[in-house]
Amino acid sequence: MIDIQLLRKDIDNVAARLASRKYQLDVAGFNALEAERKAIQTRTEELQGKRNSLSKQIGMLKGKGEDTSAVMAEVAGIGDELKANETALAQVQEKLAHFMAAIPNVPHPSTPVGQDESGNVEVRKVGTPRAFDFEVKDHVDIGGPLGLDFDTAAKLTGSRFAVMKGGIARLHRALAQYMLDTHTGQHGYTECYTPYMVNADSLRGTGQLPKFEEDLFAVKKGGAEGEGETFYLIPTSEVSLTNMVRDEIVAAESLPIKITAHTPCFRSEAGSYGRDTRGMIRQHQF
């Protein structure tokens, strides 16, 4: 979620930059919510000041032995209005939170603007694609005899899953270990073991919620009808890693924070029906 202060300070600039990624920011809607929030807070401060003044007046009247019932009744009325304002402010703040959660990240000014992927700019190219002097096989055809088994996975769970056995399972494990050893041993990363399930706040922190909720797997303690908190299977290990510093102020001198992990990841691949149905692309678990 972007900082609401960006909108409060320069909403027109934010709207223009978001428009470059085809997102139309509801400027009028935000301004209306902000005006409502300010009005409630201003009125609340006025009422609090008046209540404090009347409370002092009650003390003075009591000191003189005079009747305080009228002033106390006025204070009680102010208390009722303050409670109503508290409820109204909470409702506005919730609307603002939903509004902010739906806004994508603001692109950096250096980001090239294009109508579609044809407008992508190649920044650099590393290596040269290998040329083969024979017919290249699909990874499914190569993997089948080596232990890549989609039929068993379909029996165990359903489509878009894979079972790896024998040498290909060892290769999968070896690649993960190689990645971790390279990052930690050669590049100064700290290896982490993190939960495979996270709460909604974590997914809001990394931008999956609310926009991409349909692409997530939800898990509830006690089953689908359970009354416990809903967790989500992580769609990428970055969700857990990034949220390790959520709600923390990180000192500039401690940057960069270099952490890594190897985890299974889970995605429902909503909207990809009929696409890349063969092989290990667009798997639910990978």
C-alpha positions as a printed Julia matrix, in Angstrom:
286×3 Matrix{Float64}:
   0.0     0.0     0.0
   1.4     3.41   -0.93
   1.75    6.16    1.66
  -1.45    8.18    1.95
   0.7    11.29    2.44
   1.67   11.07   -1.23
  -1.95   11.69   -2.15
  -2.46   14.37    0.47
   0.59   16.33   -0.7
   0.45   15.94   -4.49
  -2.49   13.88   -5.68
  -2.47   15.3    -9.21
   1.12   14.15   -9.78
   0.31   10.7    -8.39
  -2.76   10.47  -10.64
  -0.7    11.4   -13.7
   1.97    8.8   -12.96
  -0.63    6.11  -12.32
  -2.32    6.97  -15.61
   0.88    5.87  -17.37
   0.11    2.34  -16.19
  -3.54    2.66  -17.21
  -4.9     3.15  -13.71
  -7.41    5.96  -13.24
  -7.16    7.36   -9.73
 -10.48    8.58   -8.34
  -9.23   12.0    -7.25
 -12.7    13.34   -6.48
 -13.54   10.27   -4.41
 -10.36   10.58   -2.37
 -10.84   14.3    -1.8
 -14.42   13.7    -0.64
 -13.32   11.08    1.9
 -10.51   13.34    3.12
 -12.9    16.27    3.51
 -15.27   14.08    5.52
 -12.42   12.84    7.71
 -11.17   16.36    8.38
 -14.67   17.63    9.21
 -15.24   14.84   11.73
 -11.82   15.34   13.33
 -12.27   19.11   13.52
 -15.68   18.75   15.13
 -14.29   16.15   17.54
 -11.51   18.51   18.63
 -14.05   21.3    19.15
 -16.23   19.05   21.27
 -13.29   17.82   23.32
 -12.24   21.4    24.0
 -15.76   22.35   25.01
 -16.08   19.31   27.28
 -12.82   20.19   29.01
 -14.01   23.74   29.55
 -17.36   22.57   30.94
 -15.64   20.07   33.22
 -13.66   22.92   34.75
 -16.89   24.89   35.1
 -18.48   21.99   36.96
 -15.57   21.99   39.39
 -15.97   25.69   40.01
 -19.73   25.38   40.55
 -19.26   22.54   43.0
 -16.72   24.62   44.86
 -19.33   27.33   45.26
 -22.01   24.83   46.24
 -24.1    25.69   43.18
 -26.24   23.41   41.02
 -24.27   21.57   38.31
 -27.04   19.45   36.79
 -27.51   21.58   33.66
 -23.81   21.7    32.86
 -23.42   17.97   33.57
 -26.29   17.23   31.2
 -24.54   19.28   28.51
 -21.32   17.34   29.09
 -23.24   14.07   28.78
 -24.69   15.23   25.46
 -21.21   16.09   24.22
 -20.06   12.61   25.24
 -22.81   11.05   23.15
 -21.83   13.13   20.13
 -18.18   12.22   20.59
 -19.07    8.52   20.56
 -21.06    9.01   17.37
 -18.12   10.87   15.84
 -15.78    8.06   16.83
 -17.98    5.58   14.97
 -18.26    7.85   11.94
 -14.5     8.43   11.85
 -13.82    4.69   12.01
 -16.14    4.16    9.04
 -14.4     6.85    7.0
 -10.97    5.49    7.91
 -12.08    2.04    6.77
 -13.26    3.47    3.44
  -9.92    5.25    3.04
  -8.05    2.03    3.81
 -10.01    0.14    1.13
  -9.42    3.01   -1.29
  -5.67    3.02   -0.66
  -5.36   -0.77   -0.82
  -6.65   -0.79   -4.39
  -4.06    1.7    -5.67
  -1.05    0.11   -7.43
   2.52    1.26   -6.89
   3.45    4.53   -8.53
   5.91    3.89  -11.39
   9.34    5.49  -11.18
   9.74    8.52  -13.49
  12.4     6.63  -15.45
   9.95    3.84  -16.35
   9.22    3.84  -20.11
   5.58    4.25  -21.04
   4.1     1.88  -23.61
   0.66    0.83  -24.78
   1.46   -2.89  -24.46
   4.4    -5.29  -24.19
   5.65   -4.15  -27.59
   6.67   -0.92  -25.87
   9.03   -2.69  -23.49
  12.59   -1.36  -23.57
  15.46   -3.83  -23.46
  17.88   -2.53  -20.85
  20.6    -5.15  -21.26
  21.13   -8.67  -22.53
  23.2   -11.26  -20.7
  24.58  -14.24  -22.59
  23.64  -15.65  -25.97
  20.78  -18.11  -26.52
  22.14  -21.55  -27.23
  21.71  -22.87  -30.75
  20.89  -26.58  -31.14
  21.68  -28.76  -34.14
  18.86  -31.16  -33.31
  15.13  -31.01  -32.68
  14.55  -29.64  -29.2
  12.14  -31.68  -27.07
   9.49  -30.34  -24.73
  10.41  -30.62  -21.03
   7.42  -32.92  -20.53
   8.8   -35.4   -23.07
  12.23  -35.28  -21.46
  10.97  -35.38  -17.87
   8.5   -38.23  -18.21
  11.04  -41.05  -18.39
  13.09  -39.36  -15.64
  10.32  -39.27  -13.03
   8.17  -36.23  -13.87
   4.69  -37.63  -13.22
   1.54  -35.59  -13.84
  -0.89  -38.51  -13.79
  -0.11  -39.47  -10.2
  -0.34  -35.82   -9.16
  -3.77  -35.58  -10.77
  -4.86  -38.66   -8.8
  -3.52  -37.23   -5.54
  -4.86  -33.71   -5.97
  -5.98  -32.6    -9.4
  -4.73  -30.73  -12.44
  -1.79  -28.32  -12.41
   0.26  -30.36   -9.94
   3.31  -32.55  -10.48
   4.99  -35.46   -8.73
   8.76  -35.69   -9.13
  10.5   -38.99   -8.46
  14.02  -40.34   -8.56
  16.66  -38.33  -10.36
  14.42  -35.4   -11.23
  13.38  -35.04   -7.58
  17.06  -35.01   -6.61
  17.74  -32.39   -9.28
  14.92  -30.25   -7.89
  16.43  -30.48   -4.4
  19.96  -29.87   -5.66
  18.98  -26.72   -7.55
  17.32  -25.31   -4.43
  20.4   -26.06   -2.32
  22.69  -24.58   -4.98
  20.65  -21.37   -5.03
  20.75  -21.04   -1.24
  24.44  -21.89   -0.97
  25.35  -19.42   -3.72
  23.35  -16.56   -2.23
  24.5   -17.13    1.34
  28.09  -18.17    0.64
  29.0   -15.8    -2.19
  26.65  -12.84   -1.97
  26.1   -12.21    1.74
  22.46  -13.25    2.04
  20.97  -14.63    5.25
  19.01  -17.83    4.78
  15.54  -17.81    6.36
  12.91  -20.41    7.08
   9.51  -18.74    7.09
   5.85  -19.82    7.39
   4.17  -21.1     4.25
   0.93  -19.49    5.45
   0.54  -15.76    6.14
  -2.22  -13.47    7.37
  -4.13  -10.94    5.29
  -2.06   -8.01    6.59
   1.07   -9.58    5.11
  -0.56   -9.92    1.69
  -1.79   -6.36    1.85
   1.75   -5.33    2.68
   3.11   -6.84   -0.52
   0.16   -5.88   -2.71
  -1.54   -9.23   -3.36
  -4.63   -8.1    -1.48
  -7.16   -6.97   -2.35
  -6.59   -7.03   -6.13
  -5.25  -10.58   -6.54
  -7.26  -12.43   -3.91
  -8.75  -14.8    -6.49
  -5.24  -16.0    -7.31
  -4.61  -17.1    -3.7
  -5.4   -20.24   -1.73
  -7.18  -19.48    1.56
  -6.76  -21.76    4.57
  -8.95  -21.75    7.66
  -8.29  -23.61   10.9
 -11.03  -26.17   11.41
 -11.75  -26.51    7.7
 -13.91  -24.46    5.36
 -16.58  -24.01    8.02
 -14.09  -23.17   10.76
 -14.45  -19.94   12.67
 -10.75  -19.22   13.08
  -8.71  -16.59   11.29
  -8.21  -17.09    7.57
  -4.63  -17.56    6.43
  -3.29  -17.74    2.89
  -0.73  -20.06    1.31
   2.13  -17.89    0.1
   2.19  -17.17   -3.66
   5.92  -16.4    -3.42
   8.53  -16.47   -0.65
   8.95  -12.7    -1.01
   5.65  -12.25    0.83
   7.08  -13.75    4.01
  10.52  -12.21    3.59
   9.34   -8.69    2.83
   6.85   -8.64    5.68
   9.56   -9.48    8.19
  10.21   -5.72    8.3
   6.59   -4.64    7.89
   5.61   -1.78   10.24
   9.25   -1.23   11.14
  11.44    1.81   10.54
  14.62    0.56    8.91
  17.79    2.6     9.39
  19.35    3.61    6.07
  22.78    2.42    7.17
  21.42   -1.13    7.61
  20.43   -1.34    3.93
  20.4    -3.4     1.85
  18.76   -6.17    3.85
  19.76   -9.36    2.03
  17.6   -12.34    2.96
  16.6   -15.4     0.98
  14.56  -18.57    1.32
  13.48  -21.63   -0.59
   9.77  -22.33   -0.17
   6.95  -23.98   -2.06
   4.62  -21.4    -3.54
   0.91  -21.69   -4.24
  -1.25  -19.91   -6.82
  -4.73  -20.67   -8.08
  -3.82  -19.26  -11.52
  -7.28  -17.72  -11.82
  -7.92  -16.43  -15.3
  -5.43  -18.79  -16.93
  -7.95  -21.49  -17.89
  -6.89  -23.14  -21.12
  -3.44  -21.51  -21.1
  -0.17  -23.44  -20.69
  -2.02  -26.57  -19.6
   0.86  -28.85  -20.58
   3.89  -29.23  -18.35
   5.1   -27.32  -15.32
   4.04  -23.83  -16.37
   1.25  -22.24  -14.28
   1.31  -24.93  -11.6
  -0.72  -24.52   -8.41
   2.32  -25.56   -6.36
   5.87  -24.84   -7.43
